[in-house]
Amino acid sequence: MNSLIIQDYDPRWPQLFETLRSRIEAVIPGMAAAIEHVGSTAVPGLAAKPIIDLDVLLISATDLPVVIAKLASFGYEHRGDLGISGREAFRTPPSDLHHHLYVCQSSSPEYKRHISFRDYLRTHPADANSYASLKRELLRKFGDDREAYTQAKSRFVAEILQRVDKTSTDTKREH
């Protein structure tokens, strides 16, 4: 089993994302409305597992079979939605930089959740620091048990997303 590690923010993460983004964009030209850097490595200064997470937002859901085939031709293994509707997961080619790749439909709540969480932490450094502290504490508590570690973070993530929803609702009322 892979060891679960959390490391201090690495300023190379945005460049690694750009390298991966450019490559994926070249594989599926004209099919992505956006390719976003999500997850903790997308938040400057945030400690994280050193794995780049990418969300590809499709222009059209009808392109999904073609995208799956094109990604497969470059070594990505389609893993299905892994229980999250509107988001398809892919295993990284064995010889590539380890990263998480998800292809999302435009209506995907998971895509919106990833972007909202990332953007909130980018603009709220105190909460980002709290999240980093929590992740380090959970790593000490759960060691290599990824499922327990991820589950234990879910309450913090849900609280942040509730703040985002409340702020969004309050802003809509003001206009």
KAURQUI-V910283 format. One record per backbone hydrogen bond with DSSP energy under -1.0 kcal/mol. CO is the residue of the C=O (numbers start at 1). NH is the residue of the N-H. E is the energy in kcal/mol with one decimal. If there is no record, write none. Layout:
CO;NH;E
CO;NH;E
This chain:
7;48;-2.4
10;13;-2.3
12;16;-2.3
13;17;-2.5
14;18;-2.4
15;19;-2.3
16;20;-2.3
17;21;-3.5
18;22;-2.7
19;23;-1.8
20;24;-2.7
21;25;-2.9
22;26;-1.8
23;27;-1.3
24;28;-1.9
28;31;-1.8
31;59;-2.4
34;57;-3.0
36;55;-2.3
39;42;-1.7
40;43;-1.8
43;46;-2.3
48;7;-2.9
49;51;-2.8
52;100;-2.7
53;38;-2.2
54;102;-2.3
55;36;-2.9
56;104;-4.0
57;33;-3.2
57;34;-1.2
60;63;-1.9
61;64;-1.6
63;67;-2.6
64;68;-2.8
65;69;-2.0
66;70;-2.8
67;71;-2.8
68;72;-2.2
69;73;-1.8
71;74;-1.2
71;76;-2.3
72;75;-1.9
77;91;-3.0
80;89;-3.1
81;84;-2.3
84;87;-1.4
86;105;-2.2
88;103;-2.7
89;79;-3.0
91;77;-1.8
93;96;-2.1
100;54;-2.9
101;90;-1.9
102;56;-3.2
103;88;-3.2
104;58;-3.0
105;108;-2.3
108;112;-1.7
109;113;-2.4
110;114;-2.6
111;115;-2.4
112;116;-2.6
113;117;-2.5
114;118;-2.4
115;119;-2.9
116;120;-2.3
117;121;-2.4
118;122;-2.2
119;123;-1.1
124;128;-2.0
125;129;-2.6
126;130;-2.1
127;131;-2.4
128;132;-2.3
129;133;-2.4
130;134;-2.5
131;135;-2.6
132;136;-2.1
133;137;-2.4
134;138;-2.9
135;139;-2.1
136;140;-2.0
137;141;-2.1
138;142;-3.2
139;143;-2.2
142;145;-2.1
144;146;-1.7
145;149;-2.5
146;150;-3.0
147;151;-2.6
148;152;-2.4
149;153;-1.3
153;157;-2.1
154;158;-2.6
155;159;-2.3
156;160;-2.2
157;161;-2.5
158;162;-2.0
159;163;-1.8
160;164;-2.3
161;165;-2.5
162;166;-2.6
163;167;-2.8
164;168;-2.7
165;169;-2.5
166;170;-2.8
167;171;-2.5
168;172;-2.1
169;173;-1.9
170;174;-1.5
